[in-house]
Amino acid sequence: MPNMSLKKNEMPSQEPNVRNKNFKEVALGYTKEQAIDEAQRCLSCKNKPCHTGCPVQIDIPAFIAEVAQGNFEEAYNIISKSSSLPAICGRVCPQENQCEGKCVRGIKGEPVAIGRLERFVADWHMSNSFVNPKAYTSNGHKVAVIGSGPSGLACAGELAKRGYEVTVFEALHVAGGVLVYGIPEFRLPKVIVQKEIDNLKAMGVEFKTNMVIGKVLLIDELIDELGYEAVFIGTGAGLPKFMNIPGENLKGVYSANEFLTRVNLMKAYKEDSDTPIQHAKNVVVVGGGNVAMDAARSAMRLGAENVYIVYRRSEEELPARKEEVEHAKEEGVVFKLLHNPEKILGDENGSVSGVRCIEMELGAPDESGRRSPIPKEGSEFDIEADCVIMALGTSPNPLIKSTTEGLEVKKWGGIVADEATGLTSRNKVYAGGDAVTGAATVILAMGAGKAAANAIDRDIMSEQK
């Protein structure tokens, strides 16, 4: 009998006043019983609307049907046919806007908790499967992947399954890209990322770290001298943006990228860490996306007494996931919505002492229907702060333009690439993920990596005929 409950099984999690003082994972995961019960809410629709909402095209009803029967390893096998990183996607993908947003059960209640089930299956596999992935028989062809974030890992995984000898070049000293430097431990434990990377290594993917393509090697050298038959660029968008307001050069002003890299990749939250980071008393985070939530929640865990999110639009327009906003509120983050910074205030030592903000109101809708925020005259006020974190989005590193001749880029720095195949203006060079679109989601980047892998395979094999 199907479970016709209108509500999802609740996700067990740490209590807010406990978790806001540690970096352990907030969500604890379903038990077997909860996973089976939740899977039985699925109606196994014949037209699979949830499937159409998945950028990597996981056969969602099929894997959920196996979970409902307690066949967790078979469920994992179904997911892994389409996704190289199920444990990661189950944690950080915006399912509410994708697969779960298409779920029929969501019409008169809550959709099936597809993301939570994917996480459960992947975690169960990691804990209970003793069969390691094996390298596939080589087809004799070599491909280079630049960047080990979601798009690069997805591309590498797909190509490895087809027998390609894949080398991933990573600029940092640790593989994983934004998964290790951008997303906090309490949302995505780094041991999970490492296990997924280890799986790719077992499949034959080689990782070379501390390799800044454009400095150590050029793409032309990868192709002409090292014999790679195609190159995929998945370098992400790691260049931070600022507001260009007075005071942004004061001590205590961080980009969210720097702040989160110090916390996540360099473990600045640990007592024995050599990485300096400010343990501030009053923190202002400017922005309303997932990165802003990550920065604010991290600052709280570093011991801040007051953490503020300053965002110039209303709550309905917050770009962050609803779950992340709710978690931030539960943990004590204060939201200053319809407010915008005008100036960062400093003391006699050149350090941050506060933020001058102005109230905003939403004006008439523009052509897209979005209402632009307008300042209210005479509404300025100051927030006391000794740390300001700018979480205003990112753009691709301009270094990418110097990696090869003939690579066309957009005005804002994104690589020009075919939407379906990832092929760029440079022969044999493909690109995908945030390096093309600007900052987006993990699963969209993975979808782009997978699409590029399909195109690379097709193009290389067609040349052999």
PyMOL commands that set and color helices and strands:
alter all, ss='L'
color gray80, all
select helices_A, chain A and resi 16-19+32-39+49-52+60-68+72-80+86-92+95-97+100-102+104-106+114-128+150-161+178-181+190-202+219-224+256-264+290-301+315-317+322-330+398-402+434-437+442-464
alter helices_A, ss='H'
color red, helices_A
select strands_A, chain A and resi 142-146+165-169+206-208+230-233+239-240+253-255+282-286+306-311+334-337+339-346+352-365+371-375+381-384+387-390+394-395+429-431
alter strands_A, ss='S'
color yellow, strands_A
deselect
rebuild
show_as cartoon
